[in-house]
């Protein structure tokens, strides 16, 4: 039975602000995008719709991954309650969804002023990396304690899907924190000079949690996590993605996007109004492989012309296969006519 995301099952005072906004009349095209993502999805524990309406982001990310699996042309076996997705096809695998949440007491990834971006991107990137590592560790522990004992999980690749919702402007993280978390590749914003042609980068093995504690990064740099075959990651699978995909050409929204600009420090910048803007579901998505995986996902199996696939070559070099106009960042400015 199809799920009804917008049949209100929660009291208004318990609803997430973005869910409440989506109920308004102008956002019918955006609701249709999410309904399309949800086609074929099942609320197996009877809690999904309520969680979508109350907390939104983790359920939203699960719907996005469901849509991505369909875009990859992969079948989904919904007979089992866990992990989130048992994926069929020529190489069956399991996919578990999680998000990087704010730290205890931290400001959420919504309801903030768009005027002021992060003041210190070094701190921003480090904190984002730590939140990703935290989410990754929790899912690995769950796999080791629970999922690995399930008959339908044994001897299959295990993939973790991670999205960044850990702070205001979380989408500014782009690929910086996931590359640091998994491969120890740190981009040093503070060391960047105006005359540089790229942001300096180097390898690190830990990131400072506080003045007394460091957290291990470079999770895919040795065989500590052989059960994790790959990570699927995005900082741009957000409300902005839904608005970008919605068939709503009359929306008074201006899009500014950033893309790679080889040999230059400043990325290529594009601007368009909604009626002239297009974006693919997979734009901004990363697939990052673990070279030490016990059950590896073959290169290209989760490939797509619009995403970035990351592998480690035999000599240790990090190889990124992405379109020349890969989506690094998307910014929206919406205009509300005066009454």
Kinemage of the C-alpha trace (Angstrom):
@kinemage 1
@onewidth
@group {chain A} dominant
@subgroup {mainchain}
@vectorlist {calphas} color= white
{ca unk a 1} P 0.000 0.000 0.000
{ca unk a 2} L 1.481 3.386 -1.001
{ca unk a 3} L 2.473 5.652 1.848
{ca unk a 4} L 0.855 9.061 2.211
{ca unk a 5} L 3.564 11.441 3.374
{ca unk a 6} L 1.251 14.419 3.719
{ca unk a 7} L -1.672 12.881 5.553
{ca unk a 8} L -1.104 14.687 8.843
{ca unk a 9} L -0.571 12.114 11.567
{ca unk a 10} L 1.129 14.469 14.014
{ca unk a 11} L -0.139 17.511 15.877
{ca unk a 12} L 0.817 20.834 14.366
{ca unk a 13} L 2.994 21.790 17.334
{ca unk a 14} L 5.045 18.603 16.794
{ca unk a 15} L 5.595 19.056 13.071
{ca unk a 16} L 8.979 19.925 11.603
{ca unk a 17} L 9.091 23.481 10.176
{ca unk a 18} L 9.974 22.304 6.658
{ca unk a 19} L 7.126 19.791 6.668
{ca unk a 20} L 4.751 22.549 7.768
{ca unk a 21} L 6.013 24.781 4.966
{ca unk a 22} L 5.501 22.029 2.394
{ca unk a 23} L 1.810 21.826 3.297
{ca unk a 24} L 1.218 25.317 1.938
{ca unk a 25} L -0.557 25.666 -1.382
{ca unk a 26} L 2.393 26.982 -3.480
{ca unk a 27} L 4.463 23.869 -2.759
{ca unk a 28} L 2.343 21.324 -4.598
{ca unk a 29} L 5.116 20.644 -7.174
{ca unk a 30} L 7.586 20.044 -4.354
{ca unk a 31} L 5.212 17.613 -2.659
{ca unk a 32} L 4.930 15.778 -5.954
{ca unk a 33} L 8.722 15.320 -6.083
{ca unk a 34} L 8.683 13.622 -2.699
{ca unk a 35} L 5.672 11.523 -3.674
{ca unk a 36} L 7.661 10.309 -6.684
{ca unk a 37} L 10.630 9.459 -4.494
{ca unk a 38} L 8.285 7.479 -2.239
{ca unk a 39} L 6.732 5.386 -5.034
{ca unk a 40} L 7.320 1.741 -4.109
{ca unk a 41} L 8.475 2.644 -0.600
{ca unk a 42} L 6.838 0.859 2.327
{ca unk a 43} L 6.392 2.021 5.916
{ca unk a 44} L 7.513 -1.320 7.332
{ca unk a 45} L 7.435 -0.395 11.002
{ca unk a 46} L 4.424 1.933 10.843
{ca unk a 47} L 6.513 4.848 12.129
{ca unk a 48} L 8.058 6.313 9.007
{ca unk a 49} L 5.384 8.866 8.083
{ca unk a 50} L 5.170 10.166 11.644
{ca unk a 51} L 8.956 10.516 11.806
{ca unk a 52} L 8.970 12.271 8.436
{ca unk a 53} L 6.475 14.793 9.725
{ca unk a 54} L 8.168 15.296 13.107
{ca unk a 55} L 11.921 15.136 12.471
{ca unk a 56} L 11.951 15.241 8.643
{ca unk a 57} L 15.656 15.106 7.775
{ca unk a 58} L 16.545 11.449 8.412
{ca unk a 59} L 13.341 10.262 6.708
{ca unk a 60} L 13.918 12.703 3.852
{ca unk a 61} L 17.402 11.253 3.288
{ca unk a 62} L 15.989 7.732 3.281
{ca unk a 63} L 13.477 8.765 0.603
{ca unk a 64} L 16.283 10.307 -1.435
{ca unk a 65} L 18.298 7.093 -1.292
{ca unk a 66} L 15.210 5.148 -2.322
{ca unk a 67} L 14.894 7.419 -5.363
{ca unk a 68} L 18.613 7.047 -6.135
{ca unk a 69} L 18.387 3.245 -6.059
{ca unk a 70} L 15.543 3.436 -8.554
{ca unk a 71} L 17.623 5.785 -10.727
{ca unk a 72} L 20.424 3.198 -10.650
{ca unk a 73} L 17.883 0.661 -11.905
{ca unk a 74} L 18.283 -1.556 -8.832
{ca unk a 75} L 15.517 -3.588 -7.230
{ca unk a 76} L 14.717 -3.246 -3.531
{ca unk a 77} L 13.621 -6.145 -1.331
{ca unk a 78} L 11.320 -4.733 1.359
{ca unk a 79} L 10.566 -7.982 3.150
{ca unk a 80} L 13.067 -7.297 5.912
{ca unk a 81} L 12.872 -4.598 8.545
{ca unk a 82} L 16.609 -3.953 8.668
{ca unk a 83} L 18.927 -2.698 7.287
{ca unk a 84} L 17.059 0.117 5.557
{ca unk a 85} L 17.507 -1.313 2.053
{ca unk a 86} L 18.250 -4.815 0.839
{ca unk a 87} L 19.215 -4.182 -2.762
{ca unk a 88} L 18.936 -6.758 -5.521
{ca unk a 89} L 20.486 -6.906 -8.957
{ca unk a 90} L 23.662 -8.570 -10.194
{ca unk a 91} L 25.492 -7.648 -6.970
{ca unk a 92} L 23.068 -7.713 -4.013
{ca unk a 93} L 24.079 -5.425 -1.150
{ca unk a 94} L 22.709 -3.757 1.965
{ca unk a 95} L 22.347 -0.010 2.369
{ca unk a 96} L 21.849 1.717 5.715
{ca unk a 97} L 20.893 5.400 5.877
{ca unk a 98} L 22.083 7.874 8.493
{ca unk a 99} L 22.579 11.606 8.818
{ca unk a 100} L 25.179 13.748 10.529
{ca unk a 101} L 23.165 15.443 13.271
{ca unk a 102} L 24.074 18.563 15.258
{ca unk a 103} L 25.969 17.977 18.504
{ca unk a 104} L 23.974 18.095 21.744
{ca unk a 105} L 22.643 21.625 22.109
{ca unk a 106} L 23.825 22.565 18.616
{ca unk a 107} L 21.787 24.678 16.206
{ca unk a 108} L 19.873 22.666 13.574
{ca unk a 109} L 20.337 22.863 9.821
{ca unk a 110} L 17.178 24.936 9.337
{ca unk a 111} L 15.729 28.184 10.636
{ca unk a 112} L 18.938 30.210 10.320
{ca unk a 113} L 19.805 33.418 8.500
{ca unk a 114} L 21.140 32.874 4.982
{ca unk a 115} L 22.919 36.203 5.116
{ca unk a 116} L 25.889 35.070 7.221
{ca unk a 117} L 27.873 32.040 5.986
{ca unk a 118} L 30.312 30.259 8.330
{ca unk a 119} L 32.884 32.681 9.718
{ca unk a 120} L 35.723 30.145 9.952
{ca unk a 121} L 35.709 27.373 7.363
{ca unk a 122} L 38.598 25.550 9.037
{ca unk a 123} L 36.531 25.069 12.191
{ca unk a 124} L 33.430 24.392 10.078
{ca unk a 125} L 35.145 21.627 8.088
{ca unk a 126} L 36.697 19.990 11.149
{ca unk a 127} L 33.415 19.954 13.056
{ca unk a 128} L 31.538 18.610 10.025
{ca unk a 129} L 34.131 15.857 9.645
{ca unk a 130} L 33.727 14.858 13.295
{ca unk a 131} L 29.939 14.660 12.977
{ca unk a 132} L 30.277 12.395 9.919
{ca unk a 133} L 32.734 10.142 11.781
{ca unk a 134} L 30.298 9.924 14.672
{ca unk a 135} L 27.426 8.842 12.400
{ca unk a 136} L 29.660 6.370 10.587
{ca unk a 137} L 30.847 4.788 13.852
{ca unk a 138} L 27.296 4.356 15.138
{ca unk a 139} L 26.231 2.479 12.013
{ca unk a 140} L 29.318 0.271 12.041
{ca unk a 141} L 28.595 -0.639 15.640
{ca unk a 142} L 24.997 -1.452 14.728
{ca unk a 143} L 26.209 -3.623 11.860
{ca unk a 144} L 28.645 -5.508 14.081
{ca unk a 145} L 26.200 -5.951 16.953
{ca unk a 146} L 23.008 -6.661 14.991
{ca unk a 147} L 22.948 -6.637 11.195
{ca unk a 148} L 25.910 -8.970 10.625
{ca unk a 149} L 23.984 -11.740 12.387
{ca unk a 150} L 21.025 -11.566 9.974
{ca unk a 151} L 20.898 -14.279 7.329
{ca unk a 152} L 19.888 -11.849 4.562
{ca unk a 153} L 22.894 -9.619 5.332
{ca unk a 154} L 25.690 -12.199 5.587
{ca unk a 155} L 28.256 -12.322 2.764
{ca unk a 156} L 26.897 -9.152 1.131
{ca unk a 157} L 28.514 -5.747 0.680
{ca unk a 158} L 27.389 -3.200 3.258
{ca unk a 159} L 27.035 0.451 2.205
{ca unk a 160} L 26.377 3.405 4.512
{ca unk a 161} L 24.481 6.413 3.163
{ca unk a 162} L 25.397 9.650 4.988
{ca unk a 163} L 23.939 13.130 4.557
{ca unk a 164} L 25.068 16.322 6.294
{ca unk a 165} L 22.414 18.038 8.427
{ca unk a 166} L 24.717 18.803 11.331
{ca unk a 167} L 24.637 22.620 11.493
{ca unk a 168} L 23.414 25.790 9.792
{ca unk a 169} L 24.800 26.042 6.254
{ca unk a 170} L 25.639 22.314 6.373
{ca unk a 171} L 25.418 22.284 2.564
{ca unk a 172} L 28.557 24.466 2.425
{ca unk a 173} L 30.529 21.379 3.485
{ca unk a 174} L 30.450 19.957 -0.063
{ca unk a 175} L 32.977 17.093 -0.264
{ca unk a 176} L 35.514 18.468 2.217
{ca unk a 177} L 34.436 16.600 5.386
{ca unk a 178} L 33.679 13.238 3.777
{ca unk a 179} L 37.092 13.139 2.068
{ca unk a 180} L 38.759 13.948 5.382
{ca unk a 181} L 36.654 11.440 7.311
{ca unk a 182} L 37.210 8.513 4.946
{ca unk a 183} L 40.575 9.158 3.305
{ca unk a 184} L 42.295 11.629 5.660
{ca unk a 185} L 42.498 14.206 2.864
{ca unk a 186} L 42.357 17.585 4.579
{ca unk a 187} L 41.871 20.823 2.647
{ca unk a 188} L 43.465 23.679 4.573
{ca unk a 189} L 41.256 26.725 4.120
{ca unk a 190} L 43.345 28.760 6.582
{ca unk a 191} L 46.571 28.178 4.636
{ca unk a 192} L 45.056 29.223 1.318
{ca unk a 193} L 46.551 32.362 -0.223
{ca unk a 194} L 44.781 34.650 -2.675
{ca unk a 195} L 47.412 33.851 -5.301
{ca unk a 196} L 46.938 30.066 -5.001
{ca unk a 197} L 45.344 28.098 -7.818
{ca unk a 198} L 43.851 25.527 -5.439
{ca unk a 199} L 43.234 24.958 -1.746
{ca unk a 200} L 46.317 23.291 -0.190
{ca unk a 201} L 45.628 19.735 0.947
{ca unk a 202} L 47.518 17.079 2.845
{ca unk a 203} L 46.930 13.795 4.649
{ca unk a 204} L 45.912 13.680 8.310
{ca unk a 205} L 45.089 10.797 10.651
{ca unk a 206} L 43.089 12.643 13.328
{ca unk a 207} L 40.980 15.743 13.873
{ca unk a 208} L 40.733 17.689 17.150
{ca unk a 209} L 37.464 17.203 19.029
{ca unk a 210} L 38.675 19.517 21.786
{ca unk a 211} L 42.008 20.602 23.254
{ca unk a 212} L 42.441 17.225 24.960
{ca unk a 213} L 40.936 14.773 22.483
{ca unk a 214} L 41.580 13.835 18.864
{ca unk a 215} L 39.235 11.692 16.763
{ca unk a 216} L 40.562 9.220 14.222
{ca unk a 217} L 39.901 10.089 10.586
{ca unk a 218} L 40.996 8.339 7.408
{ca unk a 219} L 38.552 5.539 8.171
{ca unk a 220} L 39.203 3.901 4.794
{ca unk a 221} L 43.008 4.224 5.041
{ca unk a 222} L 43.506 0.816 6.675
{ca unk a 223} L 41.587 -2.391 7.369
{ca unk a 224} L 39.771 -1.148 10.512
{ca unk a 225} L 36.372 -1.229 8.774
{ca unk a 226} L 36.416 -4.089 6.242
{ca unk a 227} L 32.658 -4.645 6.638
{ca unk a 228} L 31.891 -1.243 5.042
{ca unk a 229} L 32.132 -1.564 1.283
{ca unk a 230} L 31.403 2.061 0.408
{ca unk a 231} L 29.756 5.255 1.539
{ca unk a 232} L 27.128 7.170 -0.431
{ca unk a 233} L 27.225 10.816 0.638
{ca unk a 234} L 25.608 14.151 -0.142
{ca unk a 235} L 25.473 17.590 1.442
{ca unk a 236} L 23.033 18.743 -1.242
{ca unk a 237} L 20.189 16.223 -0.848
{ca unk a 238} L 18.210 18.873 0.972
{ca unk a 239} L 15.044 20.923 0.652
{ca unk a 240} L 16.943 22.799 -2.073
{ca unk a 241} L 17.177 19.569 -4.087
{ca unk a 242} L 13.408 19.183 -3.969
{ca unk a 243} L 12.863 22.767 -5.080
{ca unk a 244} L 15.388 22.320 -7.890
{ca unk a 245} L 13.627 19.190 -9.193
{ca unk a 246} L 10.069 20.515 -8.807
{ca unk a 247} L 8.135 21.306 -11.978
{ca unk a 248} L 7.386 24.852 -10.925
{ca unk a 249} L 8.759 27.242 -13.598
{ca unk a 250} L 6.831 30.207 -12.207
{ca unk a 251} L 8.549 29.992 -8.814
{ca unk a 252} L 10.288 33.261 -8.040
{ca unk a 253} L 13.580 31.626 -7.153
{ca unk a 254} L 17.092 32.417 -8.324
{ca unk a 255} L 19.724 29.656 -8.297
{ca unk a 256} L 23.448 30.171 -7.878
{ca unk a 257} L 25.611 27.084 -8.296
{ca unk a 258} L 29.323 26.390 -7.931
{ca unk a 259} L 31.255 23.961 -10.114
{ca unk a 260} L 34.901 22.873 -10.560
{ca unk a 261} L 37.177 25.426 -12.222
{ca unk a 262} L 40.473 23.613 -12.941
{ca unk a 263} L 43.593 25.650 -12.282
{ca unk a 264} L 41.754 28.372 -10.411
{ca unk a 265} L 41.025 28.928 -6.737
{ca unk a 266} L 37.560 30.368 -7.315
{ca unk a 267} L 35.006 27.808 -8.590
{ca unk a 268} L 32.938 28.425 -11.685
{ca unk a 269} L 29.741 30.239 -10.756
{ca unk a 270} L 26.451 29.924 -12.617
{ca unk a 271} L 23.204 31.788 -12.041
{ca unk a 272} L 19.701 31.111 -13.355
{ca unk a 273} L 16.074 31.706 -12.538
{ca unk a 274} L 13.902 28.691 -11.780
{ca unk a 275} L 12.361 28.603 -15.258
{ca unk a 276} L 15.856 28.251 -16.771
{ca unk a 277} L 17.406 26.007 -14.143
{ca unk a 278} L 17.766 22.242 -14.305
{ca unk a 279} L 19.293 19.737 -11.916
{ca unk a 280} L 19.508 15.963 -11.803
{ca unk a 281} L 18.646 13.812 -8.811
{ca unk a 282} L 22.262 12.582 -8.716
{ca unk a 283} L 23.915 16.005 -8.910
{ca unk a 284} L 26.113 16.566 -5.853
{ca unk a 285} L 26.176 12.878 -4.866
{ca unk a 286} L 29.392 11.006 -3.931
{ca unk a 287} L 30.067 7.264 -3.995
{ca unk a 288} L 33.240 6.571 -2.011
{ca unk a 289} L 34.841 3.121 -2.042
{ca unk a 290} L 36.706 1.359 0.744
{ca unk a 291} L 39.874 -0.226 -0.701
{ca unk a 292} L 40.003 -2.587 2.306
{ca unk a 293} L 36.423 -3.840 1.978
{ca unk a 294} L 35.871 -7.556 2.493
{ca unk a 295} L 33.051 -7.416 -0.056
{ca unk a 296} L 33.902 -4.545 -2.418
{ca unk a 297} L 31.431 -2.822 -4.708
{ca unk a 298} L 32.932 -2.854 -8.216
{ca unk a 299} L 33.925 0.489 -9.676
{ca unk a 300} L 31.118 1.810 -11.852
{ca unk a 301} L 28.401 -0.391 -10.370
{ca unk a 302} L 26.998 2.654 -8.559
{ca unk a 303} L 28.289 5.037 -11.166
{ca unk a 304} L 26.270 7.698 -12.954
{ca unk a 305} L 27.218 10.529 -15.333
{ca unk a 306} L 26.134 13.150 -12.776
{ca unk a 307} L 27.789 11.914 -9.561
{ca unk a 308} L 31.356 11.708 -8.251
{ca unk a 309} L 32.792 8.226 -7.717
{ca unk a 310} L 35.924 8.040 -5.554
{ca unk a 311} L 38.360 5.127 -5.494
{ca unk a 312} L 41.887 4.572 -4.215
{ca unk a 313} L 44.367 3.490 -6.875
{ca unk a 314} L 46.924 0.755 -6.218
{ca unk a 315} L 49.593 3.401 -5.553
{ca unk a 316} L 47.360 5.154 -2.989
{ca unk a 317} L 46.305 8.027 -5.221
{ca unk a 318} L 42.725 9.202 -4.762
{ca unk a 319} L 40.877 9.056 -8.086
{ca unk a 320} L 37.653 10.995 -8.590
{ca unk a 321} L 35.436 10.274 -11.579
{ca unk a 322} L 32.981 13.156 -11.887
{ca unk a 323} L 31.446 15.339 -14.588
{ca unk a 324} L 33.307 18.539 -15.441
{ca unk a 325} L 30.354 20.543 -14.111
{ca unk a 326} L 29.897 18.495 -10.928
{ca unk a 327} L 27.601 20.323 -8.500
{ca unk a 328} L 29.679 21.551 -5.560
{ca unk a 329} L 27.193 23.943 -3.999
{ca unk a 330} L 23.692 25.252 -4.642
{ca unk a 331} L 22.263 28.474 -3.229
{ca unk a 332} L 18.640 29.588 -3.566
{ca unk a 333} L 17.146 33.044 -3.211
{ca unk a 334} L 13.361 33.145 -3.240
{ca unk a 335} L 11.344 36.304 -3.702
{ca unk a 336} L 7.953 36.910 -2.135
{ca unk a 337} L 5.893 39.627 -3.833
{ca unk a 338} L 4.695 42.440 -1.599
{ca unk a 339} L 1.027 42.253 -0.715
